[in-house]
Amino acid sequence: MKKIFMLRVLLGAAFTVVLSPVLLANEPTPPANPAPVADTSSPRQTTMLILDGSNSMWGQLNKVNKIVTARESIRTLLESAEGNIQFGLLTYGAENKKTGCNDFNLVVKPENYDLVKVLKEVYKLKPKGRSPIAAALKEAAQQLPSENAHILLVSDGIESCEGDPCATAKQLVEANPSLQIDVVGFRAEKEAQLECIAENGRGAFVVATDTERLKTLLAGVQAKAVNITEAAKPTRTLIDKKSQPGSVELNILAEGNPEPLRANYSIYYPDGTNVVNFAARTQVTEYLPPGEYRIKAIWQTIEKSENVTIHSGKATPLTFNIGPTGELVVNALNKAQQPVAVNYALYTTKGEFISRHVFQEAMKTRLAVGEYRIKALLDKKTLEASLKVTQDAVTNYTFNFTDK
């Protein structure tokens, strides 16, 4: 037991989350130096932790049970917060599948936060049952204030109770603009829904096996909280605030259009080394160590890049503008003048491929102002057209397959 205790202390100090499954059955030893009690009269970040207790959390990554990684990630965050965050804990997962979609447990409310109690509850959780993620998000959000609100979802699966957590996340941040939803997942290749929750929740998504990014996320949550507390009332802290992460918030807009466009993003160090890439995102939040970075955004054939400086505990917004745009609406009719589904392919006048739309009666897309070529394929027949897109206007075109 003594060796296990020392291992936990070392791992917590180093922000390492990969442990031996031998820790599964053990409750945590109370921290040697409990987090100081914060001045509750000062503004603080309130974080609701949502821990996945579904059966799939017994699975392993890198020979480690996912529930072990989840527990130690939460422990690292709690023990390093220094009283700057009020934590609440909500878990889900039930043995009875008939009640599993309604069985999520509000273990600790933020106003009743106690470090040792939360850790004991985290380690007591035995994964089983289903994943009512959307319902859990709603319940967690109800426990949060209107300012400095934060949810950290730690999960390995998709919604299994017919809810729509992606839409729920969007609704929650619209209802509470201060809310940010960060997500820790476990399977990079199968996490589209969890990534969407983070995207719509204006938060970051990290796969737990990416230990460096996970470490940065956990430290970034803490640094943001310290910044909130310090802004209201400077306090003594053991945290080296200058070295703690900040974050960058990315999107891309068209001139005169407030809705972010779906684009690809890449973040680089000044020497050109890639940090991380994001595909087909309307919004990106990423925690980063303080310093200089270069951000690249690609929308269709338009590429933009800018340098940014990340400051500890602060969010740096960066919005790219791709200029004026218009809409293109194309459909196809057969010889009976009835709508027919075809394959569309869109190109620039130079032949650069933009997008493909498979087996659709109509195609609608936003494009930068300019001229384009479009092809429509039905069976083995291809029709082509040259079209011009003008600012804030809709360009309509109809292909006629008179022999079909």
PLY file of the C-alpha trace (Angstrom):
ply
format ascii 1.0
element vertex 404
property float x
property float y
property float z
element edge 403
property int vertex1
property int vertex2
end_header
0.00 0.00 0.00
2.86 2.37 0.79
4.30 1.89 -2.69
0.92 2.51 -4.27
0.48 5.70 -2.24
3.89 7.01 -3.29
3.14 6.17 -6.91
-0.07 8.18 -6.77
1.66 11.19 -5.25
4.36 11.16 -7.91
1.85 10.73 -10.72
-0.34 13.55 -9.44
2.63 15.91 -9.21
3.76 15.09 -12.73
0.24 15.24 -14.26
0.64 11.65 -15.47
-2.57 9.71 -16.00
-1.48 6.22 -17.04
-1.54 3.81 -14.09
-1.59 0.08 -13.45
-5.06 -1.53 -13.20
-4.06 -2.66 -9.68
-5.49 0.67 -8.46
-9.01 -0.19 -9.58
-10.27 -1.54 -6.28
-8.58 0.99 -4.00
-10.02 4.20 -2.66
-7.64 7.16 -2.76
-5.48 8.08 0.19
-6.37 11.60 1.38
-3.89 14.13 -0.05
-0.94 14.96 2.18
-1.45 18.67 1.55
-5.17 19.31 1.12
-6.16 22.18 -1.14
-6.54 25.41 0.81
-10.02 26.65 1.51
-10.70 29.55 -0.80
-12.34 32.81 0.19
-15.92 32.00 -0.76
-16.75 35.72 -1.00
-14.52 35.98 -4.10
-15.72 34.95 -7.57
-14.66 31.42 -8.42
-15.04 29.06 -11.32
-17.67 26.38 -10.78
-16.95 23.07 -12.51
-19.35 20.16 -12.76
-17.47 16.90 -13.36
-19.46 14.31 -15.30
-17.89 10.86 -14.99
-18.96 8.08 -17.33
-19.99 5.04 -15.29
-21.17 2.94 -18.23
-19.97 -0.62 -18.65
-17.57 0.23 -21.49
-15.31 2.10 -19.05
-13.92 -1.28 -18.00
-12.28 -1.46 -21.42
-8.55 -0.85 -21.77
-6.30 1.49 -23.68
-2.57 0.81 -23.57
-3.33 -2.04 -21.13
-4.93 0.36 -18.64
-8.61 0.33 -17.70
-10.25 3.51 -18.92
-11.89 4.10 -15.55
-8.39 4.19 -14.00
-7.26 6.89 -16.40
-10.47 8.81 -15.76
-10.07 8.62 -11.99
-6.47 9.79 -12.01
-7.24 12.63 -14.45
-9.91 13.92 -12.09
-7.65 13.46 -9.08
-4.89 15.46 -10.76
-7.29 18.31 -11.47
-8.81 18.37 -7.99
-5.53 18.20 -6.09
-3.93 20.98 -8.12
-6.86 23.42 -8.01
-5.76 25.06 -4.71
-9.33 25.97 -3.76
-9.84 28.17 -6.82
-12.61 25.94 -8.21
-15.88 24.75 -6.71
-16.34 21.21 -8.01
-19.53 19.22 -8.28
-19.71 15.56 -9.32
-22.34 13.79 -11.41
-22.04 10.17 -12.52
-24.14 7.95 -14.75
-24.42 4.24 -15.48
-26.85 1.67 -14.05
-27.09 -2.10 -13.95
-30.78 -2.16 -14.86
-31.06 -1.14 -18.52
-34.75 -0.29 -18.10
-33.91 2.49 -15.64
-30.38 3.24 -16.85
-31.42 6.17 -19.03
-32.86 7.97 -16.01
-30.29 6.84 -13.50
-27.62 9.51 -13.18
-26.43 10.49 -9.76
-25.72 14.03 -8.55
-23.11 12.91 -6.03
-21.87 16.30 -4.83
-23.26 19.77 -5.52
-20.65 22.49 -6.12
-21.73 24.44 -3.04
-21.02 21.34 -0.93
-17.64 20.55 -2.49
-15.19 18.61 -0.37
-12.00 17.27 -1.99
-11.75 14.04 -0.02
-15.44 13.23 -0.42
-15.39 13.76 -4.19
-12.28 11.60 -4.60
-13.82 8.79 -2.56
-16.95 8.88 -4.72
-14.87 8.87 -7.91
-12.93 5.80 -6.79
-16.06 4.01 -5.54
-17.75 4.17 -8.95
-18.13 0.72 -10.53
-18.89 1.14 -14.25
-22.05 -0.57 -15.50
-25.08 0.19 -17.60
-25.90 2.83 -20.18
-24.89 6.35 -21.25
-27.54 9.10 -20.86
-25.06 11.81 -21.82
-27.60 14.44 -22.93
-29.62 14.11 -19.72
-26.44 14.25 -17.64
-25.33 17.46 -19.37
-28.70 19.09 -18.65
-28.60 18.08 -15.00
-25.01 19.30 -14.60
-25.83 22.66 -16.19
-28.68 23.18 -13.73
-26.15 23.09 -10.88
-24.04 25.91 -12.34
-24.23 29.68 -11.80
-24.74 32.21 -14.57
-21.06 33.23 -14.46
-17.77 31.29 -14.58
-19.60 28.05 -15.41
-17.72 24.97 -16.61
-18.46 21.31 -17.34
-15.78 18.63 -17.73
-17.19 15.46 -19.29
-15.02 12.33 -19.02
-16.51 9.63 -21.23
-15.60 6.87 -23.66
-18.89 6.27 -25.41
-21.78 7.63 -27.38
-25.29 8.44 -26.21
-27.25 5.21 -25.70
-30.55 6.70 -24.47
-31.91 8.44 -27.59
-30.81 11.88 -26.45
-28.84 14.31 -28.62
-25.89 15.51 -26.52
-24.46 17.53 -29.41
-27.64 19.60 -29.72
-27.95 19.73 -25.94
-24.48 21.27 -25.60
-25.40 23.99 -28.08
-28.64 24.76 -26.23
-26.86 24.94 -22.88
-24.22 27.48 -23.97
-26.89 29.56 -25.69
-28.82 29.63 -22.40
-25.68 30.41 -20.36
-23.06 32.28 -22.44
-20.45 31.87 -19.68
-20.60 28.07 -19.91
-17.72 26.09 -21.42
-17.88 22.31 -21.90
-14.54 20.47 -22.12
-14.48 16.77 -22.98
-11.95 14.01 -22.30
-12.52 10.97 -24.53
-10.72 7.68 -25.07
-10.96 6.62 -28.72
-9.76 9.16 -31.27
-11.21 7.26 -34.23
-14.73 6.90 -32.78
-15.33 10.12 -30.89
-17.29 12.27 -33.37
-20.18 12.77 -30.95
-17.95 13.69 -28.00
-15.94 16.07 -30.19
-19.20 17.69 -31.31
-20.20 18.21 -27.66
-16.95 20.11 -27.08
-17.33 22.04 -30.34
-20.89 23.14 -29.58
-19.96 23.70 -25.94
-17.16 26.10 -26.94
-14.69 23.81 -25.22
-11.71 21.57 -25.89
-11.72 17.89 -26.79
-8.75 15.70 -25.85
-8.18 11.96 -26.12
-6.89 10.65 -22.79
-4.04 8.72 -24.41
-2.61 12.01 -25.72
-0.94 12.59 -22.37
0.66 15.95 -23.21
-2.57 17.54 -24.42
-4.49 16.01 -21.50
-1.94 17.42 -19.07
-2.28 20.84 -20.73
-6.08 20.71 -20.60
-6.13 19.88 -16.89
-3.59 22.59 -16.11
-5.46 25.02 -18.36
-8.72 24.53 -16.48
-6.87 25.27 -13.27
-5.07 28.33 -14.70
-8.31 29.83 -15.98
-9.82 29.45 -12.51
-6.82 31.12 -10.86
-7.15 34.01 -13.28
-10.82 34.49 -12.32
-10.00 34.49 -8.61
-6.97 36.77 -8.99
-8.92 39.31 -11.04
-11.33 39.78 -8.14
-8.93 39.52 -5.21
-5.20 38.71 -5.52
-4.26 35.77 -3.33
-1.14 33.84 -2.45
-0.76 30.67 -4.47
1.81 27.93 -4.96
1.04 27.87 -8.68
3.58 29.40 -11.06
0.99 31.42 -12.94
3.35 32.49 -15.72
3.96 28.89 -16.81
0.34 27.71 -16.73
-1.60 27.21 -20.00
-3.96 29.61 -21.65
-6.23 28.82 -24.58
-7.03 29.87 -28.13
-10.56 30.11 -29.54
-10.80 29.84 -33.33
-13.49 30.36 -35.94
-13.87 31.67 -39.47
-16.57 34.03 -40.72
-17.80 35.39 -44.02
-18.26 39.12 -44.36
-21.68 40.14 -43.04
-22.54 36.61 -41.85
-22.44 35.88 -38.09
-22.59 32.09 -38.47
-19.14 30.41 -38.30
-18.15 28.34 -41.33
-16.95 24.76 -41.12
-13.20 24.74 -41.74
-9.94 22.89 -41.07
-7.46 24.29 -38.54
-3.82 23.58 -37.72
-1.73 24.94 -34.84
2.06 25.19 -35.16
5.04 26.20 -33.05
7.11 29.09 -34.51
9.61 26.59 -35.96
6.84 24.96 -38.01
6.37 21.87 -35.82
2.73 20.83 -35.82
0.92 20.85 -32.47
-2.54 19.62 -33.43
-5.00 19.55 -36.35
-8.78 19.85 -36.48
-10.99 18.85 -39.42
-14.38 20.27 -40.40
-14.96 22.38 -37.28
-17.11 25.48 -36.84
-15.26 26.34 -33.63
-12.06 25.21 -31.95
-10.87 25.70 -28.38
-7.43 24.39 -27.49
-5.42 24.78 -24.27
-1.79 25.70 -24.97
1.30 26.56 -22.90
2.10 30.30 -22.94
4.07 31.41 -25.97
3.94 32.14 -29.68
2.04 30.01 -32.19
1.00 30.11 -35.83
-2.59 29.22 -36.69
-3.70 28.11 -40.15
-7.33 27.91 -41.27
-8.55 26.39 -44.55
-12.08 26.88 -45.89
-12.68 25.29 -49.28
-9.73 26.58 -51.36
-9.09 29.65 -49.19
-6.19 29.48 -46.74
-5.53 32.01 -43.97
-2.85 32.11 -41.27
-1.93 34.35 -38.35
0.43 34.44 -35.39
-0.98 34.51 -31.86
0.45 34.90 -28.37
-1.01 32.70 -25.63
-1.06 34.09 -22.08
-1.43 32.02 -18.91
-5.01 31.57 -17.76
-6.45 33.68 -20.55
-8.47 32.84 -23.65
-7.19 34.35 -26.90
-9.93 34.64 -29.54
-8.94 34.56 -33.21
-11.50 35.01 -35.97
-10.51 34.66 -39.62
-12.53 36.56 -42.25
-12.75 35.13 -45.75
-14.48 38.17 -47.25
-17.80 38.43 -49.10
-19.76 35.31 -50.00
-22.98 34.25 -51.66
-25.04 31.09 -51.96
-25.25 28.61 -54.81
-28.36 26.45 -55.20
-28.37 23.79 -57.92
-30.94 21.11 -58.74
-31.62 18.61 -61.51
-34.73 17.56 -63.45
-35.41 14.53 -65.66
-37.23 14.62 -69.01
-40.58 14.64 -67.19
-39.40 17.77 -65.37
-39.38 15.92 -62.06
-36.58 16.35 -59.51
-33.92 13.68 -59.83
-31.02 12.78 -57.52
-27.60 13.17 -59.13
-23.95 13.50 -58.10
-22.57 17.05 -58.07
-18.91 18.10 -58.16
-17.83 21.70 -57.65
-14.58 23.25 -58.94
-12.89 26.63 -59.31
-12.43 27.92 -62.85
-8.81 26.72 -62.56
-9.99 23.16 -61.94
-9.31 23.07 -58.18
-11.71 20.65 -56.50
-13.94 22.18 -53.82
-16.62 19.68 -52.83
-18.68 16.67 -53.87
-22.39 16.13 -53.13
-23.50 12.55 -53.70
-26.96 11.46 -54.91
-28.87 14.63 -54.09
-31.81 16.27 -55.83
-30.51 19.71 -54.87
-27.19 21.13 -53.74
-26.91 24.24 -51.57
-23.59 25.70 -50.49
-21.94 28.98 -49.50
-19.03 30.14 -51.66
-16.67 33.07 -51.84
-17.66 35.62 -54.44
-16.36 34.54 -57.87
-16.83 32.14 -60.78
-17.09 28.35 -60.54
-17.56 25.20 -62.59
-20.07 22.55 -61.55
-20.69 19.06 -62.91
-23.82 16.94 -62.52
-23.57 13.19 -63.14
-26.60 10.92 -63.69
-25.87 7.33 -64.68
-23.09 7.84 -67.23
-24.13 11.26 -68.47
-22.36 14.40 -67.24
-23.60 17.97 -67.64
-21.47 21.02 -66.85
-22.10 24.69 -66.21
-20.18 27.87 -65.39
-21.77 29.92 -62.63
-21.05 33.23 -60.94
-21.58 33.81 -57.22
-22.26 37.38 -56.12
-22.15 38.97 -52.67
-25.07 38.22 -50.33
-27.12 36.82 -53.22
-28.44 33.40 -54.18
-27.40 31.97 -57.55
-29.87 29.35 -58.80
-29.25 26.86 -61.59
-31.11 23.80 -62.91
-29.62 20.91 -64.88
-32.02 19.24 -67.33
-31.42 15.57 -68.15
-33.83 15.46 -71.09
-33.07 11.85 -72.02
-33.52 10.40 -68.50
0 1
1 2
2 3
3 4
4 5
5 6
6 7
7 8
8 9
9 10
10 11
11 12
12 13
13 14
14 15
15 16
16 17
17 18
18 19
19 20
20 21
21 22
22 23
23 24
24 25
25 26
26 27
27 28
28 29
29 30
30 31
31 32
32 33
33 34
34 35
35 36
36 37
37 38
38 39
39 40
40 41
41 42
42 43
43 44
44 45
45 46
46 47
47 48
48 49
49 50
50 51
51 52
52 53
53 54
54 55
55 56
56 57
57 58
58 59
59 60
60 61
61 62
62 63
63 64
64 65
65 66
66 67
67 68
68 69
69 70
70 71
71 72
72 73
73 74
74 75
75 76
76 77
77 78
78 79
79 80
80 81
81 82
82 83
83 84
84 85
85 86
86 87
87 88
88 89
89 90
90 91
91 92
92 93
93 94
94 95
95 96
96 97
97 98
98 99
99 100
100 101
101 102
102 103
103 104
104 105
105 106
106 107
107 108
108 109
109 110
110 111
111 112
112 113
113 114
114 115
115 116
116 117
117 118
118 119
119 120
120 121
121 122
122 123
123 124
124 125
125 126
126 127
127 128
128 129
129 130
130 131
131 132
132 133
133 134
134 135
135 136
136 137
137 138
138 139
139 140
140 141
141 142
142 143
143 144
144 145
145 146
146 147
147 148
148 149
149 150
150 151
151 152
152 153
153 154
154 155
155 156
156 157
157 158
158 159
159 160
160 161
161 162
162 163
163 164
164 165
165 166
166 167
167 168
168 169
169 170
170 171
171 172
172 173
173 174
174 175
175 176
176 177
177 178
178 179
179 180
180 181
181 182
182 183
183 184
184 185
185 186
186 187
187 188
188 189
189 190
190 191
191 192
192 193
193 194
194 195
195 196
196 197
197 198
198 199
199 200
200 201
201 202
202 203
203 204
204 205
205 206
206 207
207 208
208 209
209 210
210 211
211 212
212 213
213 214
214 215
215 216
216 217
217 218
218 219
219 220
220 221
221 222
222 223
223 224
224 225
225 226
226 227
227 228
228 229
229 230
230 231
231 232
232 233
233 234
234 235
235 236
236 237
237 238
238 239
239 240
240 241
241 242
242 243
243 244
244 245
245 246
246 247
247 248
248 249
249 250
250 251
251 252
252 253
253 254
254 255
255 256
256 257
257 258
258 259
259 260
260 261
261 262
262 263
263 264
264 265
265 266
266 267
267 268
268 269
269 270
270 271
271 272
272 273
273 274
274 275
275 276
276 277
277 278
278 279
279 280
280 281
281 282
282 283
283 284
284 285
285 286
286 287
287 288
288 289
289 290
290 291
291 292
292 293
293 294
294 295
295 296
296 297
297 298
298 299
299 300
300 301
301 302
302 303
303 304
304 305
305 306
306 307
307 308
308 309
309 310
310 311
311 312
312 313
313 314
314 315
315 316
316 317
317 318
318 319
319 320
320 321
321 322
322 323
323 324
324 325
325 326
326 327
327 328
328 329
329 330
330 331
331 332
332 333
333 334
334 335
335 336
336 337
337 338
338 339
339 340
340 341
341 342
342 343
343 344
344 345
345 346
346 347
347 348
348 349
349 350
350 351
351 352
352 353
353 354
354 355
355 356
356 357
357 358
358 359
359 360
360 361
361 362
362 363
363 364
364 365
365 366
366 367
367 368
368 369
369 370
370 371
371 372
372 373
373 374
374 375
375 376
376 377
377 378
378 379
379 380
380 381
381 382
382 383
383 384
384 385
385 386
386 387
387 388
388 389
389 390
390 391
391 392
392 393
393 394
394 395
395 396
396 397
397 398
398 399
399 400
400 401
401 402
402 403
